[in-house]
């Protein structure tokens, strides 16, 4: 049921895109079989970033997070990656609590973040990177972090 709702939500968001260009970086798979699909759209002068994290393996996977932050969004003007205009961990505060998330095979979950208009300039093309802030996957204390990217013009 959750999977059907997730697919419906993604299709709804895509249909409501209002023609703004947004090209998610596709799926980035890591060795634990996790993948991320990223989409971004203009919303009230800001940017709404949606990240879908899924388990592409045949076994359940347990993710452990060290804070309440689930995704790290970095935004920069296209071609100026060394000059970020927005970064989640610098602009938001997170609680220092351990949290877990269990994903069954084929299951997906969604995370979103809004980037306020005050960070953006009209007529500018932005590129963004989104990484899941997982600290541990099953028994692996040093997992690679699933990530994706997007491009949007304001």
C-alpha positions in Angstrom: 0.0 0.0 0.0 2.8 2.4 0.9 4.5 1.7 -2.4 1.3 2.5 -4.4 0.9 5.8 -2.4 4.6 6.7 -3.1 4.3 6.0 -6.8 1.0 8.1 -6.9 2.7 10.9 -5.1 5.7 11.0 -7.4 3.4 10.9 -10.5 1.3 13.8 -9.0 4.4 15.9 -8.3 5.7 15.3 -11.8 2.3 16.2 -13.3 2.2 19.5 -11.2 5.7 20.5 -12.2 4.4 23.7 -14.0 7.0 23.3 -16.8 10.0 24.2 -14.6 13.0 22.2 -15.7 14.1 19.6 -13.2 16.4 16.7 -14.1 17.1 14.4 -11.3 20.3 12.6 -11.6 18.5 9.3 -11.9 19.3 6.5 -9.5 22.6 6.2 -7.7 23.0 2.7 -6.3 25.4 1.8 -3.5 26.6 -1.6 -2.5 23.9 -2.1 0.1 21.3 -1.9 -2.8 19.9 1.4 -1.8 19.0 4.0 -4.4 17.8 7.6 -4.4 15.6 9.4 -7.0 15.6 13.2 -6.7 13.2 15.8 -8.2 13.1 19.5 -7.6 10.4 22.0 -8.5 9.8 25.7 -8.0 7.4 26.5 -5.1 6.4 30.0 -4.1 9.7 31.4 -5.4 11.7 28.8 -3.6 12.7 25.2 -4.4 11.0 22.1 -3.2 13.4 19.1 -3.2 11.9 15.6 -3.1 14.1 12.5 -2.5 12.9 9.0 -2.7 15.1 6.4 -1.0 14.5 2.8 -1.9 15.7 -0.7 -1.2 16.6 -2.5 -4.5 17.8 -5.7 -2.8 16.1 -8.9 -1.9 16.6 -8.5 1.8 15.4 -5.9 4.3 17.9 -3.2 5.3 18.1 -1.3 8.5 19.4 2.3 8.4 20.7 4.2 11.4 20.9 8.0 11.6 22.8 9.9 14.2 20.5 13.0 14.1 17.0 13.8 12.9 18.5 15.0 9.6 17.7 12.5 6.8 19.0 14.3 3.7 21.7 16.8 3.1 20.8 19.2 0.3 23.6 21.4 -1.3 22.6 24.0 -3.9 24.9 26.1 -6.0 24.9 28.0 -9.2 25.5 25.7 -12.1 29.3 25.7 -12.8 30.2 27.1 -9.4 30.2 23.9 -7.2 32.8 25.4 -4.8 30.4 28.2 -3.9 27.3 26.7 -2.4 24.3 29.1 -1.9 22.5 26.7 0.4 23.4 23.7 2.5 21.0 21.9 4.8 23.4 21.4 7.7 24.3 25.1 7.8 20.8 26.5 7.6 18.8 24.0 9.7 19.1 22.6 13.2 18.7 18.9 14.0 18.3 17.0 17.2 21.2 14.7 18.2 19.2 11.5 18.6 19.7 8.1 17.0 17.0 7.0 14.7 16.4 3.9 12.6 14.5 3.2 9.5 13.8 -0.3 8.2 13.2 -0.8 4.4 11.8 -4.0 3.2 12.8 -5.3 -0.3 11.3 -3.0 -2.9 10.1 -0.5 -0.3 10.6 3.2 -0.7 10.3 6.3 1.6 10.3 10.0 0.8 12.1 12.9 2.3 11.6 16.5 1.3 13.1 19.9 2.0 12.2 23.4 1.0 14.9 25.9 0.0 13.5 29.4 0.7 13.4 32.1 -2.0 15.9 34.3 -0.1 18.8 32.1 -1.2 17.8 32.3 -4.9 18.1 34.8 -7.8 15.6 34.9 -10.6 16.9 33.8 -14.0 19.7 31.7 -12.4 20.3 28.0 -13.2 21.0 25.9 -10.1 22.4 22.5 -9.6 21.8 20.6 -6.4 23.1 17.4 -4.7 21.2 15.4 -2.2 22.8 12.8 0.0 21.1 10.5 2.6 22.8 11.1 5.9 22.8 7.5 7.0 25.5 6.7 9.5 25.1 2.9 9.5 23.5 0.3 7.2 22.8 -3.0 8.9 26.2 -3.8 10.5 28.3 -1.4 8.3 29.5 1.6 10.3 31.0 3.3 7.2 28.5 3.0 4.5 28.7 4.9 1.2 25.8 7.4 1.2 23.2 7.1 -1.5 22.9 10.4 -3.4 21.4 12.0 -6.4 21.3 15.4 -8.1 19.0 17.9 -9.8 19.1 21.0 -12.0 16.5 23.8 -12.0 16.2 27.2 -13.5 14.5 29.9 -11.5 
